[in-house]
């Protein structure tokens, strides 16, 4: 501990050991997952920059981690308050909206006076990337898909409980749950409930943002089932989600009766819309995986179609392999081991490197 306080520039610690350390020149505080609330995050990140110099605080966030943190706060005395603080921290700080300064978001969560006047001096990630245009997406129809899919899974007794990750995979049409559901539901009905990949720029994290938005807005609720050591966390449709589905269906029926084709294309009522901001970071986006069969077929078709180009490449590669084999040579030696028996040693010698291999029925000590 003395070495850390005096010399060490980097130190990995847990909250239980790191919170009591008074080191003024901490330059980095990195959270590998969510904190339980904004107050907890500020207390933990406040260990950096106590000497007044510039420091960096980084929070690695993804929607899949919500269940892990929820299981930790479920044993607290005030479960409802702790869950509300967690959701408030997620929707007002962690979820990207593309325009709100992180410092202003903190002030809003903490209900400070005049939060709009508090600035970060262009030091947060939002203020440093003002050139990125945030794109809003009306996720109302997508939320209806999620609710209907969950209801189908429960009604057909495919799964009694389903996690957020399983829900996302089923929404994408992958996994065991959707395969079992196909035994009870027609494929045409499931196709209508498939996730809108193109609308969210083929970004899997944007689909998770929709599920997280539904959770924090109360359309989905967390279900806790005890195990030997902790709590398993699942999601289900809440009463508010059922009311939301019924309201949207009544709105769609009224639009159909009025024969208003322009309004039937989307949800024009902003009070009923579920809006998210798409993730603009295309470099780090998690795109949807392509099947192995498609990759194999594409590789085979390209080799057949490009008869001249592929043949020259393959022949060139074969020539290179032949040259490599010619460069490598074997040298055999007979040596005696500790017991006095003859052992054959084969040396594979290349121009750049040499690899020794020993083959014998007896043990040979080098």
C-alpha positions in Angstrom: 0.0 0.0 0.0 2.9 2.4 0.7 4.4 1.7 -2.7 1.0 2.4 -4.3 0.6 5.7 -2.5 4.1 6.9 -3.4 5.1 5.4 -6.8 2.5 3.2 -8.6 0.8 5.0 -11.5 -1.9 2.3 -12.0 -3.7 0.2 -9.5 -6.6 -2.2 -9.9 -8.9 -2.5 -6.9 -12.4 -3.4 -5.8 -14.8 -0.9 -4.2 -14.3 -2.4 -0.8 -10.5 -1.7 -0.8 -10.3 1.3 -3.1 -12.8 3.6 -1.6 -10.8 4.3 1.5 -7.5 5.2 -0.3 -6.6 8.9 -0.3 -4.3 9.2 -3.2 -4.4 12.7 -4.8 -2.8 11.9 -8.2 -5.1 9.2 -9.5 -5.4 9.8 -13.3 -7.8 7.1 -14.3 -11.0 5.5 -12.7 -12.4 2.8 -14.9 -15.8 1.1 -14.2 -16.0 -2.3 -15.8 -19.8 -2.3 -15.3 -22.7 -0.2 -14.0 -22.9 1.5 -10.6 -26.0 1.1 -8.5 -26.9 4.8 -8.7 -25.6 8.2 -9.8 -24.6 9.0 -6.2 -22.5 5.8 -6.0 -20.9 6.5 -9.4 -19.9 10.0 -8.4 -18.4 8.8 -5.1 -16.4 6.2 -6.9 -15.3 8.4 -9.8 -14.5 11.2 -7.4 -11.3 9.4 -6.4 -9.6 10.7 -9.6 -8.0 14.1 -9.9 -7.9 15.2 -6.3 -4.7 17.1 -7.0 -6.6 19.4 -9.4 -5.0 18.0 -12.6 -6.9 16.5 -15.5 -8.1 13.0 -15.0 -10.3 10.5 -16.9 -13.3 8.5 -15.7 -14.6 5.8 -18.0 -17.7 3.7 -17.6 -18.2 0.6 -19.7 -21.9 0.2 -20.1 -24.1 -2.3 -21.9 -27.8 -3.2 -21.4 -27.0 -6.8 -20.6 -25.4 -5.7 -17.3 -28.6 -4.3 -15.9 -29.8 -7.7 -14.7 -26.5 -8.3 -12.9 -26.7 -5.0 -10.9 -30.5 -5.5 -10.3 -29.7 -8.9 -8.6 -27.3 -7.1 -6.3 -29.8 -4.4 -5.1 -32.7 -6.8 -4.8 -31.6 -7.8 -1.3 -31.5 -4.1 -0.1 -34.0 -2.8 2.5 -35.6 -0.3 0.1 -35.8 -2.4 -3.1 -38.2 0.0 -4.9 -36.0 3.1 -4.2 -32.8 1.3 -5.2 -34.4 0.1 -8.5 -35.7 3.5 -9.2 -32.3 5.1 -8.6 -30.7 2.5 -10.9 -33.2 3.1 -13.7 -32.8 6.8 -13.3 -29.0 6.5 -13.7 -29.4 4.3 -16.8 -32.0 6.3 -18.7 -30.6 9.8 -17.9 -26.9 9.2 -17.9 -25.8 5.8 -19.5 -28.2 5.7 -22.5 -26.8 7.9 -25.3 -29.1 10.7 -26.5 -26.5 12.5 -28.6 -27.0 16.1 -27.3 -27.0 16.3 -23.5 -23.7 17.1 -21.7 -22.7 14.4 -19.1 -22.3 17.1 -16.5 -25.8 18.4 -17.1 -27.1 14.8 -17.0 -25.5 14.4 -13.6 -27.1 17.6 -12.4 -30.5 16.5 -13.6 -30.3 13.1 -11.9 -29.3 14.8 -8.6 -32.0 17.5 -9.1 -29.6 20.4 -8.8 -30.8 23.9 -9.3 -30.5 25.3 -12.9 -28.7 22.2 -14.3 -28.6 23.8 -17.8 -26.1 26.4 -16.6 -23.6 23.7 -15.4 -21.0 22.9 -18.1 -18.2 20.4 -18.4 -15.9 22.8 -20.4 -16.0 20.4 -23.4 -14.4 17.5 -21.5 -17.2 14.8 -21.7 -17.6 12.5 -24.7 -20.9 14.2 -25.8 -19.4 17.7 -25.9 -16.2 16.4 -27.7 -18.3 14.8 -30.4 -20.7 17.5 -31.4 -20.1 16.9 -35.0 -22.0 13.6 -34.8 -25.6 13.9 -35.7 -28.0 12.0 -33.3 -30.7 10.1 -35.1 -34.0 9.5 -33.3 -36.0 6.4 -34.0 -39.6 5.7 -33.3 -39.5 2.3 -31.6 -43.2 2.1 -30.9 -43.8 -0.7 -33.4 -40.7 -2.5 -32.3 -41.9 -2.4 -28.7 -45.2 -3.9 -29.8 -43.3 -6.7 -31.4 -41.4 -7.4 -28.2 -44.6 -7.5 -26.1 -46.3 -9.8 -28.6 -43.3 -12.1 -28.7 -43.1 -12.4 -25.0 -46.8 -13.2 -24.8 -46.5 -15.9 -27.4 -43.6 -17.5 -25.5 -45.6 -17.5 -22.3 -49.0 -18.6 -23.8 -47.4 -21.6 -25.6 -45.5 -22.6 -22.5 -42.2 -22.5 -24.4 -40.4 -20.8 -21.4 -41.7 -19.9 -18.0 -39.0 -17.3 -17.6 -36.9 -15.5 -20.2 -33.9 -13.2 -19.7 -33.0 -10.0 -21.6 -30.4 -11.7 -23.6 -32.7 -14.6 -24.5 -35.4 -12.1 -25.4 -33.0 -10.3 -27.8 -31.9 -13.5 -29.4 -35.5 -14.7 -29.9 -36.4 -11.3 -31.3 -33.7 -11.7 -33.9 -35.0 -15.2 -34.8 -32.1 -17.1 -33.2 -31.8 -19.5 -30.3 -33.6 -22.6 -28.9 -36.6 -20.6 -27.8 -37.6 -19.5 -31.2 -37.1 -23.0 -32.6 -39.4 -24.4 -30.0 -41.9 -21.6 -30.6 -42.1 -22.5 -34.3 -43.8 -25.8 -33.4 -46.8 -23.8 -32.1 -46.8 -20.6 -34.2 -46.8 -20.2 -38.0 -43.7 -18.8 -39.6 -45.7 -16.0 -41.2 -46.7 -14.8 -37.7 -43.1 -15.0 -36.4 -41.7 -13.1 -39.4 -44.0 -10.1 -38.5 -42.4 -10.1 -35.1 -38.8 -10.2 -36.3 -36.5 -7.3 -35.2 -36.2 -4.3 -37.5 -32.6 -4.7 -38.4 -32.3 -2.3 -41.2 -34.2 0.5 -39.4 -31.6 0.4 -36.6 -28.6 0.4 -39.0 -27.9 -3.3 -38.5 -26.7 -2.5 -35.0 -27.5 -5.1 -32.3 -26.9 -2.7 -29.5 -29.7 -0.4 -30.8 -32.2 -3.3 -30.4 -31.0 -3.7 -26.8 -31.6 0.0 -26.3 -35.3 -0.6 -27.2 -35.6 -3.3 -24.6 -33.8 -1.2 -22.0 -36.1 1.7 -22.8 -39.1 -0.5 -22.4 -37.7 -1.6 -19.0 -37.0 1.8 -17.7 -40.3 3.2 -18.9 -42.2 0.4 -17.1 -43.5 -1.6 -20.2 -41.3 -4.5 -19.1 -40.7 -5.6 -15.5 -37.9 -7.6 -13.9 -38.8 -11.0 -12.3 -36.5 -12.3 -9.6 -36.1 -16.0 -8.9 -33.8 -17.1 -6.1 -31.0 -19.6 -6.7 -28.4 -21.0 -4.3 -26.2 -17.9 -4.1 -28.0 -15.0 -5.7 -31.0 -14.0 -7.8 -31.8 -14.9 -11.4 -33.3 -11.9 -13.2 -35.9 -12.3 -16.0 -38.2 -9.9 -17.8 -41.9 -10.0 -18.4 -44.7 -7.8 -19.7 -46.0 -5.4 -17.0 -49.5 -4.1 -16.6 -48.4 -0.9 -18.2 -47.0 -2.8 -21.1 -50.4 -4.6 -21.6 -52.2 -1.2 -21.5 -49.6 0.2 -24.0 -50.3 -2.7 -26.4 -54.0 -2.3 -26.2 -53.8 1.5 -26.7 -51.6 1.1 -29.8 -53.9 -1.5 -31.2 -56.9 0.7 -30.7 -55.1 3.6 -32.4 -54.2 1.4 -35.4 -57.8 0.3 -35.7 -59.1 3.8 -35.6 -56.6 4.8 -38.3 -57.7 1.8 -40.4 -61.4 2.8 -40.0 -60.7 6.3 -41.1 -58.7 5.1 -44.2 -55.9 7.4 -43.4 -53.0 5.7 -45.1 -50.5 8.4 -44.3 -51.0 8.1 -40.6 -51.0 4.3 -40.6 -47.3 4.3 -41.6 -46.2 5.5 -38.2 -47.2 6.7 -34.8 -48.0 10.4 -35.1 -49.0 10.9 -31.5 -45.9 12.0 -29.6 -47.4 11.1 -26.3 -47.8 7.5 -27.3 -44.5 7.1 -29.1 -41.5 5.3 -27.7 -38.4 7.1 -29.0 -34.7 6.1 -28.8 -31.5 7.7 -30.1 -29.5 5.3 -32.3 -25.9 4.7 -31.5 -23.8 6.7 -34.0 -20.5 4.9 -33.4 -20.2 2.7 -36.5 -16.7 1.7 -35.7 -17.7 -0.2 -32.5 -21.1 -1.3 -33.5 -22.0 -5.0 -33.1 -23.4 -6.0 -36.4 -25.6 -9.1 -36.9 -23.6 -12.2 -37.7 -24.0 -13.9 -41.0 -24.5 -17.6 -41.2 -21.6 -20.0 -42.0 -23.5 -21.5 -44.9 -23.6 -18.2 -46.7 -20.0 -17.6 -46.2 -19.2 -21.0 -47.7 -21.5 -20.6 -50.6 -20.1 -17.1 -51.4 -16.6 -18.5 -51.3 -17.5 -21.4 -53.6 -19.4 -19.2 -56.1 -16.6 -16.7 -56.3 -14.1 -19.4 -57.1 -16.3 -20.7 -59.9 -17.2 -17.3 -61.4 -13.7 -15.9 -61.3 -12.2 -18.7 -63.3 -9.1 -16.8 -64.5 -8.4 -14.8 -61.4 -9.0 -17.5 -58.8 -7.0 -20.1 -60.7 -4.0 -17.8 -60.9 -4.2 -17.0 -57.2 -4.5 -20.7 -56.2 -1.7 -21.7 -58.5 0.5 -18.9 -57.1 -0.3 -20.0 -53.6 0.5 -23.6 -54.4 3.9 -22.5 -55.9 4.7 -20.6 -52.8 3.9 -23.6 -50.6 6.1 -25.7 -52.9 8.9 -23.3 -52.5 8.5 -23.3 -48.8 8.7 -27.1 -48.7 11.9 -27.0 -50.8 13.5 -24.5 -48.4 12.8 -26.8 -45.4 15.2 -29.7 -45.0 15.6 -32.5 -42.5 18.8 -33.5 -40.7 18.8 -36.8 -38.8 21.2 -37.6 -36.0 21.7 -40.7 -33.8 22.5 -39.9 -30.2 22.5 -41.9 -27.0 20.2 -41.2 -24.1 21.0 -41.7 -20.4 20.3 -45.4 -20.6 22.8 -45.9 -23.5 20.1 -46.6 -26.1 20.3 -45.0 -29.6 17.7 -42.3 -30.2 17.0 -40.6 -33.5 16.8 -36.8 -33.5 15.2 -35.0 -36.4 16.0 -31.4 -37.0 13.6 -29.5 -39.4 15.7 -26.5 -40.6 14.3 -23.5 -42.4 16.1 -20.4 -43.6 14.5 -18.2 -40.9 14.0 -20.6 -38.0 14.8 -24.2 -36.8 12.5 -26.5 -35.1 13.8 -29.6 -33.2 11.6 -32.7 -32.8 12.5 -35.7 -30.8 10.8 -39.1 -31.5 11.6 -42.1 -29.4 10.0 -44.9 -27.4 12.2 -44.1 -24.5 12.5 -41.0 -22.4 15.2 -38.6 -23.6 16.6 -35.9 -21.4 18.1 -32.9 -23.1 
